[in-house]
Amino acid sequence: MTVTLRLRDKDYEVRAGMTIRDALLQIGIEPDSVLPTRQGELITEDEILQEGEHIRLVSVISGGSLPSDPLGLGMRR
């Protein structure tokens, strides 16, 4: 009874019946660093994983700052 979690080009096998959050912690991935999707739809971290599922994990990108002219209109804040 396994579920496949895929992050970039790496697959992780976890047991079915646990939440996505618990599965991520088990394989050493911080839950806040990825967005889990099932068949292209975003799912919550409390979803229970079902046998045979393939869950794609999309990395969350953050950081940086807004430029002083974010729309390129020649305006200043």
N, C-alpha and C positions, 0 to 999 in steps of 0.2 A: 504494500500500500504506500506508494510514493507519489510525490508531486515534484515537478521540475520548476525551479526558479532560474530565470536567465537574466544575467546582468552583463551587458555588452556581449562578449563572445564566450562567456563562461557559464556553464550549467551547474546548478547545485541540486542535489536530490535530498528532499526532506520527507518526513512521514506525513501522511494525510491525517486530518482530524485536529490539527493545531491551527492557531490563528497565524495570519501572515506575520504579525509582529513577533510572535514567539519563534517562528521559523527563521526570520531574519536575524534575531539575536543568537539563535543556535549556530548559524553559519558565520557569525561575526560581522554582520552588516548593520550599521546604525539605521533604525527604521526611519528617522527623519531625513536620511540622505538619499532616499529613493522613493519613487511613486510606483506602486504595484498596479499592473493592468492585466485584465483578463479579456482576451479577444478585442483588444483596443479600447476597452472601457476601464476607466479609473475605478479601483475598488478600495475600500477602507481597510485599515490595518487590523480590524477585529473580525474580518471575514474568515470563516473556517475553510481551510484548504480541503478539497475533495480529491479522492484518488484519481490519478491520471491527468490532472490538470497541468497546464503549462502557463506559468505566470511570468510575464515580462516585467523586469524592474528597470525603470527609467531614472537615471541619475538626476538629482536636483542640482542645479547650478545657481549659486548665489554670490553676492559680493559686488564690489565696485561701487561707484557713486554716479549720480546723474551729472551730466555736464551742465555748465551754467546756462546753456542754450539748448535744451534737449530736443527741440524740434527744428533747430537750425534756422530760426526766423530772425536772427540778429537781435534778439531781445535779451535783456538781463533780468535776473530775479532780484 
